[in-house]
Amino acid sequence: MKLGIFLTLLPTVVTPASIPACRCGPEDNCWPSETVWRTFDLLLGRRLIKTSPLAESCYPGPHENRTECDLVDANWPTQIFHTTQPLGLAHPWNITCPPVNYVAGEQPVSCTLGPNPRYAVNATTIDHIRATLAFATLQNVRLVVKSTGHDLLGRSDGYGSVELWLRHFRNGIEFQPSFAPTEKCSEPGWKGSAIKINGAYQFTDVYAVAKRNNVIVVGGGAPSVGAVGGWHTGGGHGPATRNYGVGADQILEAKVMLSSGLIVTVNACQNSDLHRALRGGGPGYGVILSFTVKAHPNVKVIAVQRLEIAAKTSNTSAVLDAMTIMFQSFPDINDAGFAGYGYWAINGYQPLFGDTTAGYYHDFWNIGNDTATAKAAFAPIRKRLDKLQAIVTINETYKEYPDYWSMYESESSLNDAVGITAVVSSRLFDRQSVSDYKKVRNTLPTIIGPAEEMGQNTILLVSGGQVAKDAADPYSGLHPAWRISPFMSIVGRGWLPGSSEDIKAYIRSDVTNVKGAAMKALAPNTGGYMNEGDRLDPEWQKTFYGPNYATHSATKQKYDPLDLFYCPTCVGSERWVERPDAPLCRA
């Protein structure tokens, strides 16, 4: 059968009633035979990959290879290793085949494919993508979609699935001096420059085009994050979001392939309901082939402040007192024009700065302002902190950069550590939620955890500013809590490879039911960030989508009536039950 003929077999009319009770799994009679898989591979032009665990070479068996194992172990913490592998995940939800460091005396324990896809399609063309959707639909095999694998919620996992791997689907990045919408759609009202990202590029590729054209494009802090996909649709924070809006607000237009194989233009004039869903309603509506996003004029000055706070004694109260003042001050710091990231601990697993494991530090930038202006803006907050000089040391320094990209490359363009499993919970904080000193002070010990946990929490000053102003956008699908919350806090915990299931369950429960619950209690009227949120949050619809969920759910059912693009905590996922060792089944 020719590929073109095969593609015509996609169903044109589908209803929820036609969805099977379960997707076919490898142990089921309905699972495609080896002959069917081989035929599919031939139709694709040999693009089908039968997957195996990344660290399989470290374990006894026919694929054991100590030299290759050493290479896998050495490269496991690097972004490039995981982004170039079909099963590579920067932050795996569940590692079922960890690498083994034989040099350090480690011994192999267990290696299985686990929840990873059984097959992957290395898609480089539209036809490869359309054929994969057709195959998954006709064979009733679970589909997962992966670009870079930069995800914390296991949304590219899937037991018994076929993976649509988009890493090599790339058709160029185009700078538009003036935004050129399809068919002259004038609804967005954007008169500035734009960048069209055709395919599964990473932000490092997009940033190079932006820098070359002396514009700012809003993207992730880590350049390895995918520039077309879940970062934008889930909200998307980064170094420039306070000043120019979150990732979802940048989307002017998209090309999307639906589960039927149809490619649609998505903007404020065409398929505007899907346009709204892509702008904050998360992934799972179709395969995004391209995004056209806003590009903003570069600036001529940026001041960057480094603030370091260290406890003078081993008494953790000093750090908690200082952090209470910081939590209460973040709204004012944001109003003063600052944005950036901070980190704090009472007994960190690694030094925050120097040899300090109990304290706080941040790097906050003030885009468009010089050092003198930024320092004057921070002065009232510094005055509050100075009252604690008896119990903490405070160090405040500044740098100045001549434009955005020199600042980004010096301060923010580092790839985060990867290859480890962590569970996180995030919460947006509005001004009201941190107005009561006693409530904040009483909450902080819970969200950081006892000293023996060696926890480290993250502060994200990435909203406020333009994010708040963009509340007026009628095509925004973002949780409204982003519009009223000047900062966010993320708590997280991980475990060592080989940890028991009991330990994993305890840590996950602690993040959900203790630390995450404490943040919810302090900020009951906000929400969380779905891309760095708690997969096990029992209120995930409310936390990640808020009052927009019903609208997004209707859009999901309209454009993906077969739920082909299922992913955990994505819109419509409550209709399914997922297990790590069994096929996906309807709830």
Number of C-alpha atoms within 10 A of each C-alpha: 9 9 16 12 8 15 19 14 14 19 13 10 8 12 11 11 9 10 16 12 12 17 23 23 21 16 10 10 9 13 16 16 11 9 9 12 15 14 14 21 15 15 18 21 11 13 15 24 16 11 17 18 20 21 24 24 23 27 21 13 9 8 13 14 15 15 10 15 21 19 14 21 17 14 15 23 16 15 22 16 17 22 22 15 15 26 26 23 29 27 21 24 20 19 21 18 22 25 28 24 18 14 8 7 7 10 13 15 13 12 19 14 19 19 22 28 25 21 21 24 24 21 23 18 16 13 15 23 23 25 25 24 28 21 20 22 22 12 15 20 24 26 28 24 25 25 26 30 28 26 20 22 24 20 24 30 27 28 23 27 26 27 29 26 27 25 22 15 20 17 15 14 20 15 20 17 14 14 21 20 19 14 9 9 14 14 12 16 10 14 12 14 19 27 25 23 25 21 26 26 26 22 22 18 16 23 20 13 18 24 15 9 15 17 24 23 26 31 26 25 22 18 20 23 25 28 28 24 25 27 24 29 27 28 26 26 24 22 28 25 26 27 20 22 25 34 28 27 29 23 26 25 25 25 19 20 22 19 26 24 23 12 17 17 19 22 26 21 18 15 14 14 21 26 25 26 29 33 25 31 33 26 26 29 30 26 23 22 23 25 25 25 25 27 25 16 14 19 17 13 19 22 24 27 23 15 17 22 25 25 25 17 12 12 12 18 15 23 25 25 18 24 21 21 18 19 23 19 20 24 22 18 21 22 14 17 21 28 32 26 21 19 18 25 28 30 23 19 15 14 13 22 14 6 9 19 21 29 29 28 22 23 19 26 29 25 25 19 20 19 20 11 14 23 20 12 18 17 12 13 17 17 10 13 20 13 11 17 14 10 17 21 15 18 11 13 12 17 13 18 22 15 19 22 21 15 21 17 11 10 16 19 17 13 14 13 12 19 20 19 18 20 26 22 27 28 30 27 28 25 18 14 21 22 13 13 13 10 14 21 19 14 17 20 17 15 24 21 22 13 15 10 13 17 21 25 20 19 21 23 28 28 29 27 21 17 22 19 13 18 19 9 11 10 22 21 29 28 25 18 24 26 21 20 25 27 26 23 22 24 25 25 20 14 14 11 16 13 9 10 9 9 12 18 10 11 19 22 16 18 24 23 14 16 25 25 19 20 26 21 13 21 19 16 16 23 29 28 24 30 24 20 26 29 23 18 19 11 13 20 21 16 25 32 27 19 16 19 20 14 16 24 17 16 22 25 16 14 19 22 21 20 24 22 24 26 24 20 25 24 30 24 19 16 11 16 14 17 11 14 14 19 23 23 16 15 11
